[in-house]
Amino acid sequence: MVEREEREAIEKERRSTNHREGILAQVKSKEGRRRKKVDAKFEEGRRLHEETLKERAKMSAIKDKMIDDLLDSGVNPNYLSEMRNVDVVKIQMR
């Protein structure tokens, strides 16, 4: 009878350990999926920010080139003041 109780106690401890390990594995798996989702969201934000900065630089370069081309073609510089004062960031945020 003592041997049977010892075997049952050992079996109960083994099942408890297996159950605990299974639960911990599920928790780790869920945490990993959540972390990947959060990381993907932040990566998308970084990517969009970089694209915005690239587009802003591109628009600013186009504006500068247009001003230079107009000055080279002989346009009075007083007429270009409005174009020089264009805020690329405001235009981009529309």
N, C-alpha and C positions, 0 to 999 in steps of 0.2 A: 504494500500500500504506500509506503514511503517512497519507493522507487517511482511508482506511478505519479505521485504528487510532484516529485522532482522533475520527471519528464514533462508533465503538464506545465509546470512553472517555467521550464526552459523553453518549451514550445510557445507559451504565452509571451515570454520575453522576446523570442525570435520574431513572432508576428507583430509585436509592438514596435520592434526596431525596424522591420520592413515597412510597416505603415508610416512611421515617422520619416523614414528616408524617402518614401513615395511622396508624402506631403511636402517635404523640403524641396524635392525635385520639381514639383508643380509650382511652388513659390518662386524658385529660381527661374523657371521657364517663363512664368508670367512677368516677372521683373525684367528679364531680358527682352521680351517683346515690348514692354512698356518703354524701356530705355531706347530701343531701336526707333520706336515711333517718335519719341521726344527728340532724339538726335536728328531724325529725318526732317522734322519740323524746323529745327534750328538751322540745319544745313540749307533748307529751302529759303529761309530768311536771309542767310548770308549770300546765297546765290542771287537772289533778287536785289539785294543791296549792291552787290558788285555790278550787276547789269545796269542798275540805275546810275551808278557812278560812271560807267563806261559810256552810257548814252548821254549823260550830262557833258562829259568831256568832248564827245563827238559833236554835240550841238554847239558847244562853245567854240570849237575849232572851225565849224562851218560859219558861225557868225563872224569870227575874226577874219576868215578867208574872204567872206563877202565884203567886209569893210575894206580890206586891203585891195580887193579887185576894183571896188568903186573908187577908191583913192587913186589907184593906178590909171583908171580910165578918165580921171580929171574931174570928178564930182567935187563940188565945193565941200570942204570938211565940216562946215557949219550945218549942212544938211544931214550929216551922219550922226549928230549928237544923240538923236532918239534911238538909233540903231545901236550905238555904243552902250547906251544905258539899259538895254534890254536885259532883264534878269532871267537867265536860262533856267534857274531853279524854279521860279514861279511858273514859267511856261511848262516845264516838265510836270509840275504838280497838278496841272489842270486836269 
